[in-house]
């Protein structure tokens, strides 16, 4: 019973942390550029799908796969929005 409670509590905190990061991204984007980037969620899902694919097909841990997926998601965001971000 206690293990199930801890599992639910930790899962809820992690999910809430992801939602908080998404909200901070929306707020930062709107605060700096005064433009609401509605495609922000799609690029978050692109990075999550890249991480999941590397985890399931290649057996790479999610923390290590973020080293590859985060820059590739950022690069695809800059290609689609037309901004230039030097990496």
N, C-alpha and C positions, 0 to 999 in steps of 0.2 A: 504494500500500500504506500509506504513512504518512498520507495524507489519510483513508483509510478507518478507520485506527486512531484518529485524532483525532476523527473523526465519532462513532465508537462510544464513545470515552472521554467526550466532551462530552455526548453523549446520556445516558450512564449517570450522569454527575454531576448533570445536570439532573433526571433521574428520581429519583435518590436524594435530591436536595434537596426535591422535592415530597413524597416519602414522609416525610422528616424534618419538614417543616412539618405534615403530617397528624398525625404522632406527637406533636409539641409541642402541637397543638390538643387531642388526646385527653388528654394529660397535664395541660394547663392546666384543661380542663373538669372532669376528675376531681379534681384537687387543690383547686380552689376550691369546687365544689359537692358533692363526694363522690357524684356521680351520673355514670354512664357514659352519655354521649350517643351512642347507637348510630346515630342519624340524621346524625351529623357527616359521614360520607362522602357521603351523598346530597346535602347542601348544597354540598360541594366539587364534586361532579359537576354540580350545577345551575349553579354559577358557571363551570365549564369549558365546559359546553354553551352558555351564553350568550355567552362569549367566542368560541367556535368559530363560532356562528351569525352574530355580527356580523362576524367576519373573512371568512367565505365569502360572505355575502349582500351586505353593505354595503362590503366592502373596508377596514374599519377595522383598523388594526394591533392585535395582541393587547395591547400595553402600554396603548394608549389605550382599548381596550374594557374593560380592567379598571377604569378609572375609573367606568364605568357598571355593570358586572356585579358588582363586589365589594359596593357598597352595596345593590344589589337582592337579592343572595344573602343578605346579612346581614339585610335587612328581612324576607325570606321566612322565614328561620330564626326570627326573633323572632315572626312571626305564627303559625307552626306550633307553636312550643314554648310560646307564651303569655307569654313574658317581654317586658318593656318595655325597649327600648334606645333612649334618645333619640338621634336623628341630626340 
